Amino acid sequence: MGLKVKVDREKCQGHARCAALAPELFALDELGNAQEIGDGSVPDALVDKAYLAKANCPEMAIDVEETK
Amino acid sequence: MSARPPVNDWSTDFDHLDPRWIENPYPIWDELRDKCPIAHTERFRGVYFPSRYEDVRAVAYDTENFSSRRIIVRETPPPRIPAPPITSDPPEHRPAKNLLLPAFTPDAIKRHEAGMREICGKLIARFADKGGCDAAVDYAQEIPVRVIAVMLGLPEEEGGRFRKWIHEILEAGITRPDILMKAIGETEEYFRNEVAKRRAAPTDDLISQLAAAKIDGEPISEPHLLGAIRLILIAGIDTTWSAIGSCFWHLAQHPQDRKRLVNEPELIPTAVEEFLRAYAPVTMAREVIKDTTINGCPMKSGEMVLLSFPAANRDPKMFPDAERVVIDRKENRHAAFGLGIHRCIGSNLARLEITVALQEWLKRIPEFRLDPSAKVTWSEGTVRGPRKLPMLFG
């Protein structure tokens, strides 16, 4: 079991807070909109950053889900 | 500023050009948020003022009932002055915005970082050993105009002319349509000329890129092109310098915060987010285009809504200790750059400018305070920042 981050691309407006706070987990496209890196898996060492990114997204576009 | 009928009841007769609002709007907003969360006024031809974060967000997200075709509250009959995408509603909005976004991603604006540091260093060198300065006039106001000029490929020496247009369009023009329209005409003539120069000899600046841009395979129209260039010029200057100025206004009065940022410069980006929350410079507006309600409050078509992201940022329901500036605040989904589709295109640029302005100053002038013998004055209208910020060093 682990955590995954997911960016809702419909809600994302490119504030780029996630990429600033957790560049290991989020990348920006050529328009500056965010997406999770890879499948969004969060290594243990980055769990705090994942939740910090979620809490700082003004559009509430980031989900942190538990996966099995 | 000419005398205005005084406000007796902010709930039914608010006036954002009232001297009390200009001097210190926060207590007025706090009281309204508590007692009359969606205030109204007949001034400016009828305007609503939501002050709760949830209501501001609801208006920002509702592009069906709240149009961006008018985004500045004015006293006079509104001319429609397009400046895509800020004045665009869906479906025109997205393609117009996508035209500009690539030039404003964090990677794209990073190219300007070295230039920004150089500008800041040169400005500081002019006053560092003079014992004091006006941090708004001598520093904050000088930075964004130069950065935007470089991006647009315009001479930095024209900064005075750009600032004049901004004042005329965003401040004086609120009550004087003649001043507004004259300024708009001047910007159009100026940019038409700049576009023509680049069509003859293309450069790699933003004006060249926009002049060559296409939407759905078609070049953009001249009104769209001139409006977009004017938008970048205006949006990129007044706003950012206001934010920079507010940071220094705060730090000049809070030695603990200042010392902490000097000793822990890695905290500066987090502090910048908190300054953006607490001192957000930009208030937008929308035109109500269909009778509707927000949170039970009926709003009439034809009136305007003052969309106060700064007031939303002070909502205690959203931000614990909302009235306190907490420079290491960890959870800070503030709305200084807006919410929804009209998120400020320049947000990454603004953040970098503010951060660099603070870093370069604090490295060289770690101790400063407000000059007790002089007065801080604030801008009026849609963008809030210190216009005069006299300081003493040490």
Interface residues (C-beta under 8 A of the other chain):
Chain A: Q13 G14 H15 A16 R17 A19 A20 L28 E30 L31 G32 L52 A55 N56 C57 P58 E59 M60
Chain B: N98 L101 P102 F104 T105 P106 D107 P269 E273 K330 E331 N332 R333 H334 A335 F337 L339 G340 I341 R343 S347 N348
